[in-house]
Amino acid sequence: MGSHILYWFVDCTKDVSCNVTAQLVRGALLMAIYLHGLTASETSSLTRAMTYSGETLHWPLEWNGCVVDKHSTGGVGDKVSLALAPALAACGVKVPMISGRGLGHTGGTLDKLESIPGFCSSITADQIRNILANVGCCIVGQTKDIVPADRVLYAMRDVSSTVDSLPLIASSIVSKKAAENLTALVLDVKYGRGAFMEKEADARSLAETMVEASNSMGVKTVALLTNMNNPIGFAVGNHLEVIEAIRCLHGNGPADLQYLVGQLGGRLLYKAGKVTSSTEGVNLILEKLQDKSALHTFRRMCVAQGAAEETMKELCSENADFTKLFRQSKFTTQLRSPVTGYVHQIDALWRG
């Protein structure tokens, strides 16, 4: 498939008032990609066309080499971004993290953060630059001007049942990250019962496709595969995951969460050239969790994005009363085990 065809395909998505014939042509092309795939070169061409279908973010010259980000394909209990973004910022890099909402049985980073009273994820490009200058990180939603083709194509993929196509998934994810004008990117590609992809082989194929597409856009990229046959940490649910992320920022979160934050952050710092080895990077990230500098950055980020100073002071305190800060469930059910033992696995897709 010629790259000029892919550029035409993306360019015509800008015309939201297109006729039925154009819609049919787009749907046919999506189905062709779904059935026959794209070569690495074609995937890169599609990614590039989508990236430049709208605005791209621009940074001050003094930030050259310092702008990084992380993307996760999503998993049950995945609150890694809430701890990782401020930990990275505490290490001296800039993190303009564009995140998404919950899909299927996996939660969304924005939904979790918006459980904090006052937190706003809808901010402008100028506001992003100001927050990065003053805080070092922000976690925001995709603006209407960044990769507009992705929103149109995703809606078409949904109705044409072409969502789970590797080149279409890769171009959708990478185009949004490339529009951030990043130096380096780390991808957390998940597989198992708590993720969209159950098979490790499928996750590996997606990771390889995304790394190749991202590198072709000039973004230094590394991917890690994460086993999601168990949820991350002990908490699942928006404000519950915020609480657990804050405990991680205090340096005493669940071991698997802290481990993943360290591994992703350490490899990203190494890829960006900020440390001499990934091990040094991991140790630096964990140091920022232990000395509370990442926690301080998280608090400042939330205030910059609309949360009240007093709310964040209480939320981030050592002995916070979370029952006063978050609305509690009206109904609760306590599950009692008939025997003594340990929970070794939780199947996120179990229907009973």
LINCORGI-V517441 format. One record per helix or strand. SS is the DSSP state (2 for helix, 1 for strand). FROM is the first residue (numbers start at 0). TO is the last residue. Records with the same first field share a line. If there is no record, write none. Layout:
SS: FROM-TO + FROM-TO
//
This chain:
2: 2-13 + 19-35 + 39-50 + 60-62 + 79-89 + 108-112 + 124-133 + 147-158 + 165-177 + 199-215 + 237-248 + 254-270 + 277-289 + 292-303 + 308-314 + 321-324
1: 54-54 + 66-71 + 74-74 + 93-97 + 102-102 + 105-105 + 136-139 + 145-145 + 183-190 + 194-194 + 219-226
//
